[in-house]
Amino acid sequence: MRPPYAQPPPTRSVLGLFLGPEGACARVVVSWTVGGGIGFGGVLVGSLTVAGLVAPGLQLLAAPVLFLLGAFLGGVHGALLAVVGRPRTLGRGGAARKTLWAALVAVPALFPAWIVTTGISLSAALVTEWHLSWGILSLGGWLFGLAVCAWAAREGWHALCRAYARWPESRAGSVLTAVILVGACVASLRMEPELWGTGLKLNGVGALVLALAVTLWVGFPLVWVTLRLVHDHRLPPQVGGGEAGTS
C-alpha cells in the first residue's frame, strides 16, 4: 500500500512555488537551469579565455552556444534531481507538476542570466584593454554568476541527500560508483583524452572533471538501473495477499 502524501495547498503566486519544503523541486529546477547557462556560457568560457586557451574573439561565438547548451543540460538534470530527490511530503505526481511549472518559470529567468553571462565575458576584453565600466560589469557578473552556481550546488546536494536516503541499494551503489570514479580518473589521467571538436587535450584538472562527468552521467545511472533490476528480480511474488489457503 502506498503511503499517503499530504497535498500542499494550491500555488497562488510564482513566489509561492519556491517557498517551504515543497518548493525544493522548483528551486532545484530553476537554479540548475540558470546556473547551467551561466556556468557553461560565462564561467567556463571566461576562465578559458583569461587562461589563454580560447581566443578573445572566439569567445563571442562560444558563449551563446555554451550558454544554451548549459541551460538545457542543467534543466534536464535539475528536473531529474527534483523528482528523485523530492521531499517526503510530495508524491511523484506532485513533484512532476511542480517541476513542470518551475521549468516554465526558468525560461524567462534565462534573460537576466544571459546579461550576467555577458558581464562575465567582458573579462576577456579586459585582458587586452582596460575600461572601468567593463571592469565593474565583469566583477558584478562574476560575483552574481558564482553565487547562482553555488545556489545550484546547494540545492542539488540537498536533493541528492534526499534521494540517497530513500535508495534501498545505497551502500552497494556508493561502492560501485566509487570504483567507477577511480577507474575513470586513472584512465583519463593516463590517456589525456581530446575534447571532441576542439583539438584540446585534457590533462590534470580537466581530465579529472571529465572523469567526474562520465561517472555522474553514465556510470551512476547504469549502477542505479542495474541494482534496481536486481532488487526487483529478488522480490518474491505477492499472490493472494497472504490469505490463500485459509478457510
MIKOLFI-975152 format. One line per 2 residues: number of its first residue (from 1); their letters; for each residue x, y, z of N, C-alpha, C, O, CB. Coordinates in steps of 0.05 Angstrom, whole numbers, plus 5000, padded with zeros to 4 digits. Glycine has a CB too. Example, Ala and Ser with C-alpha at 12.3 -4.5 7.8 and 13.67 -1.06 7.14 Angstrom:
# residues 2
1) AS) 5264 4886 5156 5246 4910 5156 5264 4934 5156 5285 4934 5169 5226 4911 5181  5257 4955 5142 5273 4979 5143 5258 5001 5157 5268 5023 5161 5282 4988 5114 $
***
This chain:
# residues 247
1) MR) 5017 4976 5000 5000 5000 5000 5018 5025 5000 5036 5027 5016 4981 5000 5025  5012 5044 4982 5029 5068 4981 5023 5086 5004 5000 5089 5011 5024 5082 4954 $
3) PP) 5044 5099 5015 5039 5117 5038 5024 5142 5028 5029 5152 5006 5066 5125 5051  5006 5152 5045 4991 5176 5037 5009 5200 5038 5025 5203 5056 4966 5181 5055 $
5) YA) 5007 5217 5018 5022 5242 5017 5004 5266 5023 4982 5267 5014 5036 5245 4989  5015 5283 5039 5000 5308 5045 4999 5325 5020 5020 5331 5008 5012 5323 5069 $
7) QP) 4975 5334 5013 4972 5350 4989 4977 5379 4997 4962 5390 5013 4944 5346 4976  4997 5392 4985 5002 5420 4991 4981 5438 4980 4968 5431 4960 5029 5429 4981 $
9) PP) 4976 5461 4992 4956 5479 4982 4963 5489 4954 4987 5491 4947 4952 5504 5001  4943 5495 4938 4949 5504 4910 4966 5530 4910 4962 5547 4927 4923 5509 4895 $
11) TR) 4985 5531 4892 5002 5554 4889 4987 5577 4877 4976 5575 4856 5027 5547 4873  4987 5600 4892 4972 5624 4882 4991 5644 4870 4981 5664 4858 4957 5636 4905 $
13) SV) 5016 5641 4872 5035 5660 4860 5060 5646 4852 5065 5623 4861 5041 5683 4880  5077 5659 4836 5102 5648 4828 5120 5645 4852 5135 5625 4854 5115 5665 4806 $
15) LG) 5120 5664 4870 5137 5663 4894 5129 5639 4911 5147 5626 4923 5135 5689 4910  5103 5634 4913 5094 5611 4930 5104 5584 4919 5106 5565 4935 5065 5611 4931 $
17) LF) 5111 5583 4894 5121 5558 4882 5148 5550 4894 5155 5527 4894 5124 5561 4852  5163 5570 4904 5190 5564 4914 5192 5564 4944 5213 5558 4955 5209 5585 4903 $
19) LG) 5171 5569 4958 5172 5572 4987 5166 5545 5001 5152 5528 4989 5152 5593 4997  5176 5542 5024 5171 5518 5040 5185 5493 5031 5199 5494 5011 5142 5513 5041 $
21) PE) 5182 5471 5045 5195 5446 5037 5186 5437 5010 5202 5426 4995 5190 5425 5058  5160 5441 5003 5151 5432 4977 5162 5448 4954 5161 5440 4931 5121 5434 4976 $
23) GA) 5174 5472 4960 5186 5488 4939 5214 5479 4931 5226 5491 4913 5188 5516 4948  5224 5457 4944 5251 5447 4937 5252 5439 4908 5273 5443 4895 5258 5424 4955 $
25) CA) 5231 5427 4897 5231 5418 4870 5235 5441 4850 5251 5440 4832 5206 5403 4863  5220 5463 4855 5222 5486 4838 5250 5499 4840 5261 5508 4820 5200 5506 4844 $
27) RV) 5260 5501 4864 5286 5513 4868 5308 5498 4854 5327 5510 4843 5293 5515 4898  5307 5471 4854 5327 5455 4841 5326 5460 4811 5347 5464 4798 5323 5425 4847 $
29) VV) 5302 5460 4799 5300 5463 4770 5310 5490 4761 5325 5492 4742 5270 5459 4761  5300 5512 4774 5308 5539 4765 5338 5544 4770 5351 5555 4753 5291 5560 4780 $
31) SW) 5348 5536 4793 5376 5541 4799 5394 5526 4780 5415 5537 4772 5382 5533 4828  5387 5501 4773 5404 5486 4755 5402 5496 4726 5422 5495 4711 5397 5456 4757 $
33) TV) 5378 5505 4718 5376 5515 4691 5391 5541 4688 5407 5544 4669 5346 5520 4684  5387 5560 4706 5401 5586 4705 5431 5582 4710 5448 5593 4696 5389 5606 4724 $
35) GG) 5438 5566 4731 5466 5561 4737 5481 5546 4715 5504 5551 4711 5468 5546 4763  5467 5528 4701 5480 5514 4679 5487 5532 4656 5508 5530 4645 5462 5492 4669 $
37) GI) 5468 5551 4650 5474 5570 4629 5497 5589 4636 5515 5593 4620 5450 5586 4622  5497 5599 4660 5518 5617 4669 5544 5602 4672 5565 5613 4665 5511 5631 4696 $
39) GF) 5543 5578 4682 5568 5563 4686 5582 5555 4661 5606 5558 4659 5562 5538 4702  5566 5546 4641 5578 5538 4615 5585 5563 4598 5608 5565 4588 5559 5520 4600 $
41) GG) 5566 5581 4594 5570 5603 4576 5586 5626 4588 5599 5641 4573 5544 5614 4568  5586 5628 4615 5600 5650 4627 5626 5642 4641 5648 5650 4633 5583 5664 4647 $
43) VL) 5623 5626 4663 5646 5619 4679 5666 5602 4664 5690 5608 4665 5637 5604 4704  5657 5582 4649 5675 5565 4634 5689 5580 4612 5713 5579 4609 5660 5541 4623 $
45) VG) 5673 5594 4595 5685 5609 4573 5703 5631 4583 5725 5635 4572 5663 5620 4554  5695 5645 4603 5711 5667 4614 5737 5657 4625 5758 5669 4622 5696 5682 4635 $
47) SL) 5736 5634 4640 5761 5623 4651 5780 5614 4630 5804 5619 4631 5754 5599 4670  5769 5600 4609 5787 5590 4588 5799 5614 4572 5822 5612 4563 5771 5572 4569 $
49) TV) 5783 5635 4568 5794 5658 4553 5815 5672 4569 5836 5679 4557 5771 5677 4546  5811 5677 4595 5831 5690 4611 5856 5674 4613 5878 5684 4613 5820 5696 4639 $
51) AG) 5853 5647 4613 5876 5629 4614 5891 5627 4588 5912 5615 4586 5868 5601 4623  5880 5639 4566 5893 5638 4540 5887 5613 4524 5900 5609 4504 5922 5641 4543 $
53) LV) 5868 5597 4533 5861 5573 4518 5841 5577 4496 5837 5560 4479 5851 5552 4537  5827 5600 4496 5808 5607 4476 5814 5636 4467 5819 5653 4483 5778 5605 4486 $
55) AP) 5814 5640 4441 5820 5666 4430 5798 5686 4439 5775 5679 4440 5821 5666 4399  5806 5711 4446 5786 5730 4455 5763 5734 4436 5740 5739 4445 5799 5757 4460 $
57) GL) 5767 5733 4409 5745 5736 4391 5727 5712 4389 5703 5714 4384 5756 5742 4364  5739 5688 4393 5723 5664 4391 5703 5661 4414 5683 5647 4411 5742 5640 4391 $
59) QL) 5709 5673 4437 5691 5670 4459 5664 5683 4454 5644 5676 4466 5703 5682 4484  5663 5703 4435 5638 5715 4428 5619 5696 4414 5595 5698 4416 5642 5739 4410 $
61) LA) 5630 5676 4400 5614 5655 4388 5609 5632 4406 5588 5620 4406 5628 5645 4363  5629 5625 4423 5626 5602 4441 5607 5608 4464 5592 5590 4473 5653 5594 4452 $
63) AP) 5606 5632 4474 5589 5639 4498 5560 5633 4493 5548 5619 4510 5593 5668 4505  5547 5643 4472 5518 5638 4469 5512 5608 4464 5492 5598 4474 5507 5654 4446 $
65) VL) 5529 5594 4449 5524 5566 4444 5526 5550 4470 5508 5534 4476 5544 5555 4423  5547 5555 4485 5550 5540 4510 5530 5549 4531 5523 5533 4549 5578 5544 4521 $
67) FL) 5521 5574 4530 5500 5583 4548 5474 5567 4544 5462 5557 4564 5495 5613 4544  5466 5564 4519 5441 5549 4513 5445 5519 4520 5427 5506 4531 5434 5552 4484 $
69) LG) 5469 5508 4513 5474 5480 4520 5474 5475 4550 5463 5456 4559 5501 5471 4508  5487 5494 4565 5488 5491 4594 5461 5493 4606 5455 5479 4626 5507 5511 4606 $
71) AF) 5444 5512 4596 5417 5515 4607 5401 5490 4602 5385 5482 4619 5404 5540 4595  5403 5479 4578 5388 5454 4571 5396 5431 4589 5380 5418 4601 5391 5447 4542 $
73) LG) 5423 5426 4590 5432 5404 4607 5426 5408 4636 5419 5390 4651 5462 5400 4603  5429 5433 4645 5423 5439 4673 5393 5435 4679 5386 5425 4700 5431 5467 4680 $
75) GV) 5376 5443 4660 5347 5439 4664 5340 5410 4665 5323 5402 4682 5332 5453 4642  5352 5394 4648 5346 5365 4648 5355 5352 4674 5340 5337 4687 5360 5351 4624 $
77) HG) 5380 5358 4683 5390 5347 4707 5374 5357 4731 5369 5343 4750 5419 5354 4711  5366 5383 4731 5351 5394 4752 5323 5381 4755 5314 5375 4777 5347 5423 4749 $
79) AL) 5311 5375 4732 5285 5361 4732 5287 5333 4744 5271 5324 4760 5273 5360 4704  5308 5319 4736 5313 5292 4747 5318 5293 4777 5307 5277 4792 5336 5278 4733 $
81) LA) 5334 5312 4786 5340 5314 4814 5315 5322 4830 5311 5313 4852 5362 5335 4819  5298 5339 4818 5274 5348 4831 5255 5325 4837 5242 5324 4858 5260 5369 4815 $
83) VV) 5253 5306 4817 5234 5284 4821 5245 5262 4839 5232 5253 4857 5227 5272 4793  5270 5254 4834 5282 5232 4851 5289 5242 4879 5290 5227 4897 5306 5220 4837 $
85) GR) 5295 5268 4881 5302 5280 4907 5280 5297 4919 5286 5316 4933 5327 5296 4905  5255 5290 4913 5233 5305 4923 5230 5302 4953 5239 5282 4965 5207 5297 4909 $
87) PR) 5217 5322 4966 5212 5319 4995 5193 5296 5001 5178 5287 4983 5200 5345 5006  5194 5287 5025 5177 5264 5033 5147 5271 5033 5130 5253 5031 5184 5254 5060 $
89) TL) 5141 5297 5034 5112 5305 5034 5100 5306 5007 5076 5311 5004 5110 5332 5047  5116 5301 4986 5107 5302 4959 5108 5275 4946 5128 5260 4949 5123 5323 4942 $
91) GR) 5087 5268 4932 5088 5244 4915 5102 5249 4889 5109 5272 4883 5060 5232 4911  5104 5228 4873 5118 5231 4847 5102 5250 4828 5114 5265 4814 5122 5204 4834 $
93) GG) 5075 5248 4829 5059 5265 4812 5061 5294 4820 5063 5311 4803 5030 5255 4813  5060 5299 4846 5062 5327 4856 5089 5339 4849 5090 5362 4842 5057 5328 4885 $
95) AA) 5110 5323 4852 5137 5333 4845 5139 5339 4815 5152 5358 4807 5158 5313 4854  5126 5322 4799 5128 5326 4770 5113 5351 4762 5122 5366 4744 5116 5302 4755 $
97) RK) 5090 5357 4775 5075 5381 4768 5091 5406 4776 5092 5425 4761 5048 5382 4783  5103 5406 4800 5119 5429 4808 5144 5432 4790 5152 5454 4784 5128 5425 4837 $
99) TL) 5155 5410 4781 5178 5411 4763 5170 5424 4737 5185 5440 4725 5189 5383 4758  5146 5417 4726 5137 5429 4701 5133 5459 4704 5141 5474 4686 5111 5415 4692 $
101) WA) 5120 5467 4725 5115 5496 4729 5142 5511 4732 5145 5533 4722 5098 5501 4754  5161 5498 4747 5187 5511 4750 5202 5514 4724 5216 5533 4719 5204 5495 4770 $
103) AL) 5199 5494 4706 5212 5495 4680 5201 5519 4664 5216 5532 4649 5208 5469 4665  5175 5524 4666 5163 5547 4652 5174 5574 4664 5178 5593 4649 5133 5546 4654 $
105) VA) 5177 5574 4690 5188 5598 4703 5217 5603 4696 5226 5626 4694 5185 5597 4734  5232 5581 4692 5261 5583 4686 5266 5596 4659 5288 5607 4655 5274 5556 4688 $
107) VP) 5247 5594 4640 5252 5604 4613 5256 5635 4614 5276 5644 4603 5229 5597 4594  5238 5651 4625 5243 5680 4626 5267 5687 4644 5279 5708 4641 5219 5694 4636 $
109) AL) 5274 5669 4663 5297 5675 4681 5323 5673 4666 5344 5683 4675 5297 5656 4704  5323 5661 4642 5348 5659 4626 5356 5686 4614 5379 5690 4608 5344 5639 4604 $
111) FP) 5337 5705 4612 5345 5731 4600 5363 5746 4619 5384 5756 4610 5319 5747 4595  5356 5750 4645 5376 5762 4663 5401 5746 4666 5423 5756 4671 5364 5768 4690 $
113) AW) 5399 5719 4664 5422 5702 4666 5441 5707 4643 5466 5706 4646 5415 5673 4666  5431 5713 4619 5448 5720 4596 5462 5746 4600 5485 5749 4591 5431 5720 4570 $
115) IV) 5449 5765 4613 5462 5791 4619 5486 5786 4638 5507 5798 4635 5442 5811 4632  5482 5769 4657 5504 5762 4676 5527 5748 4660 5550 5754 4664 5494 5743 4698 $
117) TT) 5519 5730 4642 5540 5717 4626 5555 5736 4608 5579 5734 4605 5527 5695 4608  5541 5756 4597 5554 5777 4581 5574 5793 4598 5596 5799 4589 5533 5796 4569 $
119) GI) 5566 5799 4623 5585 5813 4641 5610 5797 4647 5632 5808 4648 5571 5819 4667  5606 5770 4650 5630 5753 4655 5648 5753 4630 5672 5752 4632 5621 5725 4662 $
121) SL) 5635 5752 4606 5651 5751 4582 5668 5776 4577 5687 5775 4562 5633 5746 4558  5661 5798 4590 5676 5822 4588 5704 5819 4600 5722 5835 4593 5662 5846 4600 $
123) SA) 5708 5800 4617 5734 5796 4629 5755 5788 4608 5779 5793 4612 5733 5774 4651  5746 5777 4586 5764 5771 4564 5774 5796 4551 5798 5798 4544 5751 5753 4543 $
125) AL) 5756 5816 4548 5765 5842 4536 5784 5857 4555 5801 5872 4546 5740 5859 4529  5781 5853 4581 5798 5866 4600 5827 5856 4598 5845 5870 4608 5787 5863 4628 $
127) VT) 5831 5833 4587 5858 5822 4584 5874 5839 4565 5898 5843 4569 5857 5793 4574  5862 5850 4544 5876 5866 4524 5872 5896 4528 5890 5911 4521 5867 5858 4496 $
129) EW) 5850 5904 4539 5844 5933 4542 5827 5938 4567 5808 5924 4571 5830 5944 4516  5835 5957 4583 5822 5963 4608 5802 5986 4605 5809 6007 4595 5843 5969 4630 $
131) HL) 5778 5981 4615 5758 6002 4618 5745 5999 4645 5738 5977 4653 5737 6000 4595  5741 6021 4659 5729 6020 4686 5701 6009 4686 5694 5992 4703 5729 6048 4699 $
133) SW) 5685 6017 4666 5657 6007 4665 5657 5977 4659 5640 5963 4670 5642 6022 4644  5675 5969 4641 5676 5940 4636 5685 5924 4661 5674 5903 4666 5696 5935 4613 $
135) GI) 5704 5935 4676 5713 5922 4700 5691 5919 4720 5689 5898 4733 5736 5937 4712  5674 5940 4723 5652 5938 4743 5632 5917 4734 5622 5901 4750 5639 5966 4746 $
137) LS) 5624 5918 4708 5605 5898 4698 5616 5870 4700 5601 5851 4707 5597 5905 4670  5641 5867 4694 5653 5840 4695 5654 5830 4724 5648 5806 4729 5681 5840 4683 $
139) LG) 5662 5847 4743 5663 5838 4771 5636 5831 4781 5632 5811 4795 5676 5860 4788  5616 5848 4774 5588 5842 4782 5578 5816 4770 5565 5800 4784 5570 5864 4775 $
141) GW) 5585 5811 4745 5577 5786 4732 5590 5762 4746 5576 5742 4750 5584 5786 4703  5615 5763 4752 5629 5741 4765 5617 5736 4793 5612 5713 4800 5659 5747 4767 $
143) LF) 5612 5757 4808 5602 5753 4835 5574 5741 4834 5568 5722 4849 5601 5779 4851  5556 5752 4817 5529 5742 4815 5529 5714 4803 5513 5696 4812 5512 5761 4799 $
145) GL) 5545 5709 4783 5546 5683 4770 5555 5661 4788 5543 5639 4789 5563 5684 4746  5576 5666 4803 5586 5646 4822 5566 5642 4845 5564 5619 4855 5613 5655 4834 $
147) AV) 5552 5663 4853 5531 5659 4873 5509 5641 4864 5499 5624 4879 5520 5686 4882  5500 5644 4838 5479 5627 4827 5489 5598 4825 5474 5580 4831 5471 5637 4799 $
149) CA) 5514 5594 4816 5525 5567 4815 5527 5555 4842 5522 5531 4845 5553 5568 4801  5534 5570 4863 5535 5560 4890 5507 5552 4900 5504 5532 4913 5548 5580 4909 $
151) WA) 5487 5569 4892 5459 5562 4900 5451 5536 4886 5438 5520 4899 5441 5585 4891  5457 5533 4861 5450 5508 4847 5464 5484 4860 5452 5463 4863 5458 5510 4817 $
153) AR) 5489 5487 4867 5504 5465 4880 5491 5458 4907 5489 5434 4914 5533 5472 4884  5482 5478 4922 5470 5473 4948 5443 5458 4945 5438 5439 4958 5465 5500 4963 $
155) EG) 5426 5468 4926 5400 5455 4922 5404 5427 4911 5390 5408 4919 5383 5472 4903  5423 5423 4893 5429 5397 4882 5438 5377 4903 5431 5354 4903 5449 5399 4860 $
157) WH) 5455 5387 4921 5466 5370 4943 5443 5361 4961 5442 5337 4969 5488 5384 4959  5425 5379 4968 5403 5371 4986 5385 5351 4972 5375 5333 4984 5387 5396 4994 $
159) AL) 5380 5355 4946 5364 5336 4931 5377 5309 4930 5364 5288 4932 5358 5346 4903  5403 5308 4926 5418 5283 4926 5416 5269 4953 5413 5244 4954 5447 5287 4918 $
161) CR) 5418 5284 4974 5416 5272 5001 5388 5260 5005 5386 5238 5017 5421 5293 5023  5367 5274 4996 5340 5262 4999 5337 5237 4982 5325 5218 4990 5319 5283 4991 $
163) AY) 5348 5238 4957 5346 5214 4940 5362 5191 4952 5354 5168 4950 5356 5221 4912  5386 5197 4963 5402 5176 4975 5389 5163 4999 5391 5139 5003 5430 5188 4983 $
165) AR) 5374 5179 5014 5360 5169 5038 5339 5149 5031 5333 5131 5047 5349 5192 5055  5326 5152 5008 5305 5133 5001 5314 5111 4981 5298 5096 4971 5281 5148 4988 $
167) WP) 5340 5110 4976 5351 5090 4957 5357 5064 4972 5374 5064 4990 5377 5101 4943  5343 5042 4966 5347 5017 4982 5376 5006 4978 5387 4995 4997 5327 4996 4973 $
169) ES) 5387 5009 4955 5414 4998 4949 5436 5019 4952 5455 5019 4936 5414 4985 4921  5433 5037 4971 5451 5060 4973 5480 5051 4978 5499 5062 4967 5442 5079 4994 $
171) RA) 5484 5031 4996 5511 5023 5003 5525 5010 4979 5547 5018 4971 5511 5003 5026  5512 4990 4967 5524 4977 4943 5528 4997 4920 5548 4996 4907 5507 4954 4934 $
173) GS) 5509 5015 4917 5511 5035 4895 5534 5054 4900 5548 5062 4881 5486 5050 4893  5539 5062 4925 5561 5080 4931 5588 5067 4925 5606 5080 4914 5559 5089 4960 $
175) VL) 5590 5041 4933 5615 5027 4928 5621 5025 4898 5643 5030 4889 5615 4999 4941  5601 5016 4883 5604 5013 4854 5610 5039 4840 5627 5041 4822 5579 4999 4842 $
177) TA) 5596 5060 4848 5601 5087 4836 5629 5096 4843 5642 5108 4825 5581 5107 4846  5639 5092 4867 5666 5100 4874 5687 5085 4858 5707 5096 4850 5671 5095 4904 $
179) VI) 5682 5059 4853 5700 5043 4837 5701 5054 4808 5723 5057 4796 5692 5013 4836  5678 5061 4797 5677 5072 4770 5691 5099 4769 5705 5105 4750 5648 5076 4761 $
181) LV) 5688 5115 4790 5701 5141 4790 5731 5139 4791 5745 5153 4777 5691 5158 4814  5741 5121 4808 5770 5116 4809 5781 5107 4782 5802 5116 4773 5777 5096 4832 $
183) GA) 5767 5087 4770 5776 5077 4744 5775 5099 4723 5794 5100 4706 5759 5054 4736  5755 5115 4723 5753 5137 4703 5775 5157 4707 5786 5168 4687 5725 5150 4704 $
185) CV) 5781 5164 4732 5803 5183 4737 5830 5173 4728 5845 5187 4715 5804 5189 4767  5836 5147 4734 5861 5136 4725 5863 5135 4695 5884 5142 4684 5865 5107 4737 $
187) AS) 5841 5126 4682 5842 5125 4653 5844 5152 4640 5859 5155 4620 5816 5111 4642  5831 5172 4651 5832 5199 4639 5860 5211 4642 5870 5225 4624 5811 5217 4652 $
189) LR) 5872 5207 4666 5899 5218 4670 5920 5205 4653 5939 5218 4644 5906 5215 4700  5917 5179 4647 5936 5165 4631 5932 5169 4601 5952 5171 4586 5935 5135 4637 $
191) ME) 5907 5171 4593 5902 5173 4564 5902 5202 4554 5907 5207 4531 5875 5161 4558  5897 5222 4572 5895 5250 4564 5876 5253 4541 5885 5260 4518 5923 5261 4557 $
193) PE) 5850 5248 4545 5831 5249 4522 5828 5276 4510 5834 5297 4522 5803 5239 4532  5821 5276 4485 5818 5301 4470 5789 5310 4470 5770 5294 4466 5827 5298 4441 $
195) LW) 5784 5336 4476 5758 5347 4476 5747 5348 4447 5758 5362 4431 5757 5375 4489  5726 5333 4442 5717 5328 4415 5711 5355 4401 5697 5372 4412 5692 5310 4415 $
197) GT) 5722 5358 4376 5716 5381 4360 5733 5405 4365 5731 5425 4351 5689 5388 4363  5751 5405 4386 5767 5428 4392 5797 5423 4389 5812 5442 4387 5761 5436 4421 $
199) GL) 5805 5398 4388 5834 5392 4387 5848 5398 4413 5873 5397 4414 5847 5408 4365  5833 5402 4435 5845 5408 4461 5847 5383 4477 5826 5370 4482 5829 5430 4476 $
201) KL) 5871 5375 4486 5875 5352 4502 5872 5359 4532 5882 5380 4541 5903 5339 4497  5858 5342 4546 5853 5346 4574 5873 5331 4591 5877 5307 4588 5824 5338 4582 $
203) NG) 5885 5345 4610 5903 5333 4629 5900 5347 4656 5889 5369 4657 5933 5333 4619  5909 5334 4677 5906 5347 4703 5878 5350 4712 5862 5331 4712 5921 5373 4703 $
205) VG) 5871 5375 4719 5844 5381 4729 5823 5376 4708 5801 5366 4714 5843 5411 4738  5829 5382 4682 5809 5377 4661 5802 5348 4658 5779 5341 4654 5819 5388 4635 $
207) AL) 5822 5331 4660 5818 5302 4658 5801 5292 4682 5784 5275 4679 5844 5286 4657  5806 5303 4706 5790 5295 4729 5761 5304 4727 5743 5290 4735 5803 5306 4755 $
209) VL) 5757 5328 4716 5730 5338 4712 5715 5320 4692 5691 5314 4696 5730 5367 4703  5729 5312 4671 5716 5294 4651 5709 5267 4664 5688 5257 4659 5735 5290 4627 $
211) AL) 5727 5257 4680 5722 5231 4694 5698 5234 4712 5681 5215 4714 5746 5222 4709  5696 5256 4727 5673 5260 4744 5647 5262 4728 5627 5251 4736 5677 5285 4761 $
213) AV) 5648 5276 4705 5624 5279 4689 5615 5252 4677 5591 5246 4677 5629 5298 4666  5634 5236 4668 5628 5209 4658 5616 5192 4680 5597 5177 4675 5653 5195 4646 $
215) TL) 5626 5194 4704 5616 5178 4726 5587 5186 4733 5570 5169 4738 5634 5181 4751  5582 5212 4734 5556 5221 4742 5535 5217 4720 5512 5210 4726 5557 5251 4749 $
217) WV) 5543 5221 4695 5523 5220 4673 5520 5193 4660 5500 5187 4647 5530 5240 4653  5541 5175 4664 5540 5149 4651 5541 5127 4672 5524 5109 4673 5563 5146 4631 $
219) GF) 5562 5128 4689 5567 5106 4708 5545 5104 4729 5535 5082 4733 5593 5110 4721  5538 5126 4741 5518 5125 4763 5491 5116 4753 5478 5099 4766 5515 5152 4776 $
221) PL) 5480 5127 4730 5454 5116 4720 5455 5087 4714 5435 5073 4720 5446 5131 4695  5477 5076 4703 5479 5048 4698 5478 5032 4724 5466 5011 4726 5505 5041 4683 $
223) VW) 5493 5042 4744 5492 5028 4771 5464 5028 4782 5455 5007 4793 5512 5042 4790  5451 5051 4781 5424 5053 4792 5404 5033 4778 5389 5019 4791 5413 5082 4790 $
225) VT) 5405 5033 4751 5387 5016 4736 5393 4986 4742 5375 4970 4745 5389 5021 4706  5419 4979 4743 5427 4951 4747 5418 4942 4775 5406 4920 4777 5457 4948 4744 $
227) LR) 5423 4958 4795 5415 4950 4822 5385 4949 4825 5374 4932 4840 5427 4969 4843  5371 4967 4812 5342 4966 4813 5331 4941 4800 5312 4929 4810 5330 4991 4799 $
229) LV) 5342 4933 4777 5333 4908 4764 5339 4884 4782 5322 4866 4784 5347 4905 4737  5362 4883 4794 5369 4861 4812 5350 4861 4836 5341 4839 4844 5398 4863 4822 $
231) HD) 5344 4884 4847 5326 4886 4870 5298 4876 4863 5286 4861 4878 5325 4915 4881  5288 4885 4840 5261 4877 4832 5260 4847 4825 5240 4834 4830 5252 4893 4808 $
233) HR) 5282 4836 4815 5283 4807 4808 5282 4790 4834 5272 4768 4833 5307 4800 4791  5294 4800 4856 5295 4785 4880 5269 4786 4896 5265 4769 4914 5318 4794 4897 $
235) LP) 5252 4805 4890 5227 4808 4906 5209 4783 4901 5204 4777 4877 5213 4834 4899  5199 4770 4922 5181 4747 4918 5154 4757 4908 5144 4778 4917 5178 4731 4943 $
237) PQ) 5141 4742 4891 5114 4750 4881 5094 4749 4904 5093 4730 4920 5105 4732 4858  5076 4770 4905 5055 4771 4925 5029 4760 4912 5017 4774 4896 5052 4800 4936 $
239) VG) 5022 4736 4920 4998 4723 4908 4977 4721 4930 4982 4709 4951 5005 4696 4896  4954 4732 4925 4931 4727 4944 4934 4744 4969 4917 4741 4987 4930 4699 4951 $
241) GG) 4954 4762 4971 4955 4779 4995 4961 4764 5020 4956 4775 5042 4931 4794 4998  4972 4739 5019 4978 4724 5043 4954 4710 5056 4957 4698 5077 4990 4742 5063 $
243) EA) 4932 4710 5042 4908 4697 5053 4900 4672 5039 4879 4660 5045 4885 4717 5053  4916 4663 5019 4908 4640 5004 4910 4615 5021 4927 4612 5038 4926 4636 4979 $
245) GT) 4891 4596 5017 4891 4571 5031 4878 4572 5058 4877 4551 5072 4918 4561 5034  4866 4595 5066 4853 4596 5092 4823 4591 5088 4813 4597 5067 4858 4623 5106 $
247) S) 4811 4581 5107 4782 4574 5106 4767 4591 5126 4743 4589 5128 4777 4544 5111 $
***
